[in-house]
């Protein structure tokens, strides 16, 4: 998956990813925003790599969950 595909997936999944981040952060919106931004940075800079062993959404949500922990 190239960067353009990743950016498109992130844009498409953003509303659901933010809702998931809110849930992971006990509904603290500012913390959820920080967690989600950090997750997006890890995805875009290659620190978190999508190995296509699950759906992109499942993988992204795990990156968000780990960041919230």
Biopython code that builds the backbone (N, CA, C, O; Angstrom):
import numpy as np
from Bio.PDB.StructureBuilder import StructureBuilder

atoms = [
    (1, "UNK", "N", (0.855, -1.170, 0.000)),
    (1, "UNK", "CA", (0.000, 0.000, 0.000)),
    (1, "UNK", "C", (0.902, 1.234, 0.000)),
    (1, "UNK", "O", (1.763, 1.377, 0.867)),
    (2, "UNK", "N", (0.703, 2.117, -0.968)),
    (2, "UNK", "CA", (1.550, 3.311, -1.038)),
    (2, "UNK", "C", (0.963, 4.435, -0.179)),
    (2, "UNK", "O", (-0.155, 4.336, 0.326)),
    (3, "UNK", "N", (1.749, 5.505, -0.030)),
    (3, "UNK", "CA", (1.358, 6.599, 0.852)),
    (3, "UNK", "C", (0.024, 7.229, 0.453)),
    (3, "UNK", "O", (-0.771, 7.599, 1.317)),
    (4, "UNK", "N", (-0.223, 7.353, -0.855)),
    (4, "UNK", "CA", (-1.485, 7.925, -1.311)),
    (4, "UNK", "C", (-2.673, 7.086, -0.870)),
    (4, "UNK", "O", (-3.699, 7.622, -0.451)),
    (5, "UNK", "N", (-2.531, 5.759, -0.966)),
    (5, "UNK", "CA", (-3.595, 4.859, -0.513)),
    (5, "UNK", "C", (-3.804, 4.980, 0.993)),
    (5, "UNK", "O", (-4.936, 4.987, 1.477)),
    (6, "UNK", "N", (-2.704, 5.074, 1.720)),
    (6, "UNK", "CA", (-2.798, 5.201, 3.176)),
    (6, "UNK", "C", (-3.504, 6.499, 3.556)),
    (6, "UNK", "O", (-4.383, 6.500, 4.417)),
    (7, "UNK", "N", (-3.122, 7.599, 2.918)),
    (7, "UNK", "CA", (-3.758, 8.879, 3.213)),
    (7, "UNK", "C", (-5.252, 8.840, 2.903)),
    (7, "UNK", "O", (-6.063, 9.395, 3.644)),
    (8, "UNK", "N", (-5.605, 8.183, 1.808)),
    (8, "UNK", "CA", (-7.018, 8.069, 1.442)),
    (8, "UNK", "C", (-7.777, 7.247, 2.485)),
    (8, "UNK", "O", (-8.887, 7.611, 2.873)),
    (9, "UNK", "N", (-7.191, 6.152, 2.933)),
    (9, "UNK", "CA", (-7.832, 5.318, 3.958)),
    (9, "UNK", "C", (-7.988, 6.089, 5.264)),
    (9, "UNK", "O", (-9.031, 6.008, 5.914)),
    (10, "UNK", "N", (-6.950, 6.839, 5.653)),
    (10, "UNK", "CA", (-7.033, 7.620, 6.888)),
    (10, "UNK", "C", (-8.156, 8.651, 6.812)),
    (10, "UNK", "O", (-8.907, 8.830, 7.771)),
    (11, "UNK", "N", (-8.266, 9.325, 5.674)),
    (11, "UNK", "CA", (-9.325, 10.324, 5.504)),
    (11, "UNK", "C", (-10.702, 9.680, 5.579)),
    (11, "UNK", "O", (-11.617, 10.216, 6.204)),
    (12, "UNK", "N", (-10.839, 8.539, 4.945)),
    (12, "UNK", "CA", (-12.127, 7.856, 4.923)),
    (12, "UNK", "C", (-12.509, 7.341, 6.317)),
    (12, "UNK", "O", (-13.681, 7.374, 6.693)),
    (13, "UNK", "N", (-11.534, 6.874, 7.068)),
    (13, "UNK", "CA", (-11.808, 6.276, 8.376)),
    (13, "UNK", "C", (-11.757, 7.278, 9.527)),
    (13, "UNK", "O", (-12.006, 6.909, 10.675)),
    (14, "UNK", "N", (-11.441, 8.530, 9.238)),
    (14, "UNK", "CA", (-11.239, 9.507, 10.317)),
    (14, "UNK", "C", (-12.413, 9.607, 11.305)),
    (14, "UNK", "O", (-12.179, 9.554, 12.512)),
    (15, "UNK", "N", (-13.657, 9.749, 10.845)),
    (15, "UNK", "CA", (-14.743, 9.854, 11.842)),
    (15, "UNK", "C", (-14.809, 8.638, 12.779)),
    (15, "UNK", "O", (-14.983, 8.796, 13.988)),
    (16, "UNK", "N", (-14.674, 7.449, 12.230)),
    (16, "UNK", "CA", (-14.724, 6.242, 13.065)),
    (16, "UNK", "C", (-13.486, 6.139, 13.946)),
    (16, "UNK", "O", (-13.579, 5.706, 15.094)),
    (17, "UNK", "N", (-12.328, 6.533, 13.420)),
    (17, "UNK", "CA", (-11.093, 6.480, 14.202)),
    (17, "UNK", "C", (-11.149, 7.468, 15.362)),
    (17, "UNK", "O", (-10.674, 7.163, 16.456)),
    (18, "UNK", "N", (-11.725, 8.648, 15.137)),
    (18, "UNK", "CA", (-11.841, 9.611, 16.228)),
    (18, "UNK", "C", (-12.801, 9.096, 17.290)),
    (18, "UNK", "O", (-12.539, 9.247, 18.484)),
    (19, "UNK", "N", (-13.901, 8.495, 16.878)),
    (19, "UNK", "CA", (-14.835, 7.918, 17.848)),
    (19, "UNK", "C", (-14.153, 6.818, 18.662)),
    (19, "UNK", "O", (-14.370, 6.707, 19.869)),
    (20, "UNK", "N", (-13.331, 6.012, 18.001)),
    (20, "UNK", "CA", (-12.596, 4.944, 18.702)),
    (20, "UNK", "C", (-11.590, 5.561, 19.675)),
    (20, "UNK", "O", (-11.457, 5.093, 20.806)),
    (21, "UNK", "N", (-10.883, 6.606, 19.244)),
    (21, "UNK", "CA", (-9.930, 7.276, 20.126)),
    (21, "UNK", "C", (-10.642, 7.858, 21.344)),
    (21, "UNK", "O", (-10.136, 7.762, 22.463)),
    (22, "UNK", "N", (-11.798, 8.454, 21.135)),
    (22, "UNK", "CA", (-12.582, 8.968, 22.271)),
    (22, "UNK", "C", (-12.896, 7.858, 23.261)),
    (22, "UNK", "O", (-12.749, 8.032, 24.470)),
    (23, "UNK", "N", (-13.325, 6.728, 22.744)),
    (23, "UNK", "CA", (-13.647, 5.595, 23.598)),
    (23, "UNK", "C", (-12.418, 5.120, 24.369)),
    (23, "UNK", "O", (-12.501, 4.830, 25.562)),
    (24, "UNK", "N", (-11.289, 5.043, 23.689)),
    (24, "UNK", "CA", (-10.043, 4.588, 24.323)),
    (24, "UNK", "C", (-9.529, 5.580, 25.361)),
    (24, "UNK", "O", (-8.799, 5.205, 26.278)),
    (25, "UNK", "N", (-9.910, 6.840, 25.214)),
    (25, "UNK", "CA", (-9.442, 7.900, 26.121)),
    (25, "UNK", "C", (-10.509, 8.315, 27.128)),
    (25, "UNK", "O", (-10.456, 9.417, 27.675)),
    (26, "UNK", "N", (-11.470, 7.442, 27.372)),
    (26, "UNK", "CA", (-12.546, 7.699, 28.339)),
    (26, "UNK", "C", (-13.277, 8.998, 28.054)),
    (26, "UNK", "O", (-13.606, 9.752, 28.970)),
    (27, "UNK", "N", (-13.530, 9.255, 26.768)),
    (27, "UNK", "CA", (-14.335, 10.376, 26.278)),
    (27, "UNK", "C", (-13.709, 11.745, 26.535)),
    (27, "UNK", "O", (-14.409, 12.757, 26.556)),
    (28, "UNK", "N", (-12.390, 11.774, 26.730)),
    (28, "UNK", "CA", (-11.661, 13.031, 26.871)),
    (28, "UNK", "C", (-11.243, 13.466, 25.464)),
    (28, "UNK", "O", (-10.325, 12.892, 24.877)),
    (29, "UNK", "N", (-11.922, 14.486, 24.927)),
    (29, "UNK", "CA", (-11.734, 14.880, 23.528)),
    (29, "UNK", "C", (-10.319, 15.368, 23.228)),
    (29, "UNK", "O", (-9.752, 15.013, 22.194)),
    (30, "UNK", "N", (-9.748, 16.167, 24.107)),
    (30, "UNK", "CA", (-8.399, 16.683, 23.822)),
    (30, "UNK", "C", (-7.365, 15.563, 23.846)),
    (30, "UNK", "O", (-6.444, 15.559, 23.029)),
    (31, "UNK", "N", (-7.502, 14.623, 24.761)),
    (31, "UNK", "CA", (-6.595, 13.477, 24.801)),
    (31, "UNK", "C", (-6.784, 12.606, 23.561)),
    (31, "UNK", "O", (-5.810, 12.111, 22.994)),
    (32, "UNK", "N", (-8.022, 12.422, 23.146)),
    (32, "UNK", "CA", (-8.301, 11.623, 21.951)),
    (32, "UNK", "C", (-7.692, 12.253, 20.706)),
    (32, "UNK", "O", (-7.162, 11.550, 19.845)),
    (33, "UNK", "N", (-7.768, 13.586, 20.609)),
    (33, "UNK", "CA", (-7.160, 14.281, 19.471)),
    (33, "UNK", "C", (-5.650, 14.040, 19.431)),
    (33, "UNK", "O", (-5.086, 13.786, 18.367)),
    (34, "UNK", "N", (-5.001, 14.121, 20.589)),
    (34, "UNK", "CA", (-3.557, 13.896, 20.655)),
    (34, "UNK", "C", (-3.192, 12.458, 20.298)),
    (34, "UNK", "O", (-2.238, 12.217, 19.559)),
    (35, "UNK", "N", (-3.950, 11.516, 20.823)),
    (35, "UNK", "CA", (-3.700, 10.102, 20.532)),
    (35, "UNK", "C", (-3.863, 9.831, 19.039)),
    (35, "UNK", "O", (-3.043, 9.140, 18.434)),
    (36, "UNK", "N", (-4.916, 10.374, 18.453)),
    (36, "UNK", "CA", (-5.165, 10.142, 17.036)),
    (36, "UNK", "C", (-4.087, 10.801, 16.178)),
    (36, "UNK", "O", (-3.623, 10.203, 15.207)),
    (37, "UNK", "N", (-3.687, 12.010, 16.519)),
    (37, "UNK", "CA", (-2.626, 12.673, 15.767)),
    (37, "UNK", "C", (-1.330, 11.876, 15.853)),
    (37, "UNK", "O", (-0.632, 11.710, 14.852)),
    (38, "UNK", "N", (-1.013, 11.392, 17.023)),
    (38, "UNK", "CA", (0.191, 10.585, 17.208)),
    (38, "UNK", "C", (0.111, 9.300, 16.382)),
    (38, "UNK", "O", (1.101, 8.887, 15.776)),
    (39, "UNK", "N", (-1.050, 8.677, 16.358)),
    (39, "UNK", "CA", (-1.232, 7.453, 15.567)),
    (39, "UNK", "C", (-1.056, 7.750, 14.084)),
    (39, "UNK", "O", (-0.396, 6.989, 13.377)),
    (40, "UNK", "N", (-1.634, 8.838, 13.607)),
    (40, "UNK", "CA", (-1.493, 9.209, 12.198)),
    (40, "UNK", "C", (-0.033, 9.466, 11.846)),
    (40, "UNK", "O", (0.428, 9.065, 10.777)),
    (41, "UNK", "N", (0.696, 10.130, 12.737)),
    (41, "UNK", "CA", (2.112, 10.381, 12.482)),
    (41, "UNK", "C", (2.905, 9.084, 12.396)),
    (41, "UNK", "O", (3.755, 8.930, 11.520)),
    (42, "UNK", "N", (2.625, 8.149, 13.308)),
    (42, "UNK", "CA", (3.316, 6.855, 13.264)),
    (42, "UNK", "C", (3.006, 6.107, 11.979)),
    (42, "UNK", "O", (3.880, 5.456, 11.407)),
    (43, "UNK", "N", (1.764, 6.201, 11.525)),
    (43, "UNK", "CA", (1.374, 5.533, 10.280)),
    (43, "UNK", "C", (2.072, 6.186, 9.093)),
    (43, "UNK", "O", (2.624, 5.488, 8.242)),
    (44, "UNK", "N", (2.056, 7.508, 9.025)),
    (44, "UNK", "CA", (2.593, 8.216, 7.866)),
    (44, "UNK", "C", (4.116, 8.215, 7.804)),
    (44, "UNK", "O", (4.688, 8.243, 6.715)),
    (45, "UNK", "N", (4.783, 8.183, 8.965)),
    (45, "UNK", "CA", (6.248, 8.174, 8.920)),
    (45, "UNK", "C", (6.827, 6.760, 8.858)),
    (45, "UNK", "O", (8.044, 6.585, 8.786)),
    (46, "UNK", "N", (5.954, 5.757, 8.885)),
    (46, "UNK", "CA", (6.403, 4.379, 8.735)),
    (46, "UNK", "C", (6.772, 3.681, 10.023)),
    (46, "UNK", "O", (7.166, 2.515, 9.996)),
    (47, "UNK", "N", (6.656, 4.368, 11.162)),
    (47, "UNK", "CA", (6.942, 3.729, 12.439)),
    (47, "UNK", "C", (5.979, 2.564, 12.677)),
    (47, "UNK", "O", (6.377, 1.503, 13.157)),
    (48, "UNK", "N", (4.724, 2.777, 12.338)),
    (48, "UNK", "CA", (3.721, 1.703, 12.368)),
    (48, "UNK", "C", (3.520, 1.269, 10.920)),
    (48, "UNK", "O", (3.186, 2.085, 10.061)),
    (49, "UNK", "N", (3.720, 0.001, 10.658)),
    (49, "UNK", "CA", (3.644, -0.494, 9.279)),
    (49, "UNK", "C", (2.504, -1.474, 9.104)),
    (49, "UNK", "O", (2.345, -2.414, 9.883)),
    (50, "UNK", "N", (1.722, -1.243, 8.083)),
    (50, "UNK", "CA", (0.589, -2.107, 7.753)),
    (50, "UNK", "C", (1.107, -3.314, 6.973)),
    (50, "UNK", "O", (1.584, -3.170, 5.847)),
    (51, "UNK", "N", (1.013, -4.497, 7.568)),
    (51, "UNK", "CA", (1.522, -5.724, 6.953)),
    (51, "UNK", "C", (0.436, -6.501, 6.219)),
    (51, "UNK", "O", (0.690, -7.602, 5.731)),
    (52, "UNK", "N", (-0.758, -5.949, 6.135)),
    (52, "UNK", "CA", (-1.884, -6.550, 5.424)),
    (52, "UNK", "C", (-2.272, -7.924, 5.967)),
    (52, "UNK", "O", (-2.716, -8.787, 5.210)),
    (53, "UNK", "N", (-2.107, -8.131, 7.279)),
    (53, "UNK", "CA", (-2.550, -9.375, 7.916)),
    (53, "UNK", "C", (-3.963, -9.251, 8.465)),
    (53, "UNK", "O", (-4.547, -10.228, 8.934)),
    (54, "UNK", "N", (-4.509, -8.038, 8.402)),
    (54, "UNK", "CA", (-5.888, -7.773, 8.807)),
    (54, "UNK", "C", (-6.376, -6.642, 7.914)),
    (54, "UNK", "O", (-5.658, -6.191, 7.021)),
    (55, "UNK", "N", (-7.599, -6.185, 8.158)),
    (55, "UNK", "CA", (-8.070, -5.037, 7.379)),
    (55, "UNK", "C", (-7.328, -3.788, 7.850)),
    (55, "UNK", "O", (-6.813, -3.747, 8.968)),
    (56, "UNK", "N", (-7.277, -2.783, 7.000)),
    (56, "UNK", "CA", (-6.606, -1.542, 7.371)),
    (56, "UNK", "C", (-7.276, -0.924, 8.593)),
    (56, "UNK", "O", (-6.599, -0.412, 9.485)),
    (57, "UNK", "N", (-8.594, -0.973, 8.634)),
    (57, "UNK", "CA", (-9.335, -0.390, 9.758)),
    (57, "UNK", "C", (-8.971, -1.084, 11.070)),
    (57, "UNK", "O", (-8.730, -0.414, 12.074)),
    (58, "UNK", "N", (-8.931, -2.392, 11.074)),
    (58, "UNK", "CA", (-8.576, -3.135, 12.286)),
    (58, "UNK", "C", (-7.174, -2.771, 12.742)),
    (58, "UNK", "O", (-6.939, -2.546, 13.929)),
    (59, "UNK", "N", (-6.245, -2.713, 11.797)),
    (59, "UNK", "CA", (-4.869, -2.365, 12.112)),
    (59, "UNK", "C", (-4.775, -0.939, 12.663)),
    (59, "UNK", "O", (-4.121, -0.705, 13.679)),
    (60, "UNK", "N", (-5.426, 0.008, 11.992)),
    (60, "UNK", "CA", (-5.397, 1.404, 12.439)),
    (60, "UNK", "C", (-5.968, 1.525, 13.847)),
    (60, "UNK", "O", (-5.405, 2.228, 14.687)),
    (61, "UNK", "N", (-7.067, 0.855, 14.107)),
    (61, "UNK", "CA", (-7.674, 0.942, 15.442)),
    (61, "UNK", "C", (-6.739, 0.365, 16.498)),
    (61, "UNK", "O", (-6.731, 0.845, 17.631)),
    (62, "UNK", "N", (-5.950, -0.656, 16.156)),
    (62, "UNK", "CA", (-4.994, -1.192, 17.115)),
    (62, "UNK", "C", (-3.867, -0.191, 17.373)),
    (62, "UNK", "O", (-3.391, -0.077, 18.502)),
    (63, "UNK", "N", (-3.440, 0.529, 16.347)),
    (63, "UNK", "CA", (-2.422, 1.576, 16.525)),
    (63, "UNK", "C", (-2.964, 2.657, 17.468)),
    (63, "UNK", "O", (-2.241, 3.136, 18.341)),
    (64, "UNK", "N", (-4.201, 3.031, 17.299)),
    (64, "UNK", "CA", (-4.828, 4.037, 18.159)),
    (64, "UNK", "C", (-4.921, 3.507, 19.593)),
    (64, "UNK", "O", (-4.582, 4.214, 20.542)),
    (65, "UNK", "N", (-5.377, 2.270, 19.747)),
    (65, "UNK", "CA", (-5.534, 1.678, 21.094)),
    (65, "UNK", "C", (-4.211, 1.604, 21.818)),
    (65, "UNK", "O", (-4.132, 1.934, 23.002)),
    (66, "UNK", "N", (-3.175, 1.179, 21.130)),
    (66, "UNK", "CA", (-1.851, 1.090, 21.750)),
    (66, "UNK", "C", (-1.358, 2.478, 22.144)),
    (66, "UNK", "O", (-0.756, 2.644, 23.205)),
    (67, "UNK", "N", (-1.606, 3.464, 21.308)),
    (67, "UNK", "CA", (-1.213, 4.834, 21.630)),
    (67, "UNK", "C", (-1.961, 5.379, 22.840)),
    (67, "UNK", "O", (-1.404, 6.145, 23.627)),
    (68, "UNK", "N", (-3.206, 4.990, 22.984)),
    (68, "UNK", "CA", (-4.000, 5.458, 24.131)),
    (68, "UNK", "C", (-3.582, 4.795, 25.427)),
    (68, "UNK", "O", (-3.748, 5.362, 26.507)),
    (69, "UNK", "N", (-3.042, 3.597, 25.318)),
    (69, "UNK", "CA", (-2.611, 2.876, 26.523)),
    (69, "UNK", "C", (-1.432, 3.573, 27.147)),
    (69, "UNK", "O", (-0.920, 3.123, 28.171)),
]
sb = StructureBuilder()
sb.init_structure("model")
sb.init_model(0)
sb.init_chain("A")
sb.init_seg("    ")
for serial, (resi, resn, name, xyz) in enumerate(atoms, 1):
    if name == "N":
        sb.init_residue(resn, " ", resi, " ")
    sb.init_atom(name, np.array(xyz, "f"), 0.0, 1.0, " ", f" {name:<3s}", serial, name[0])
structure = sb.get_structure()
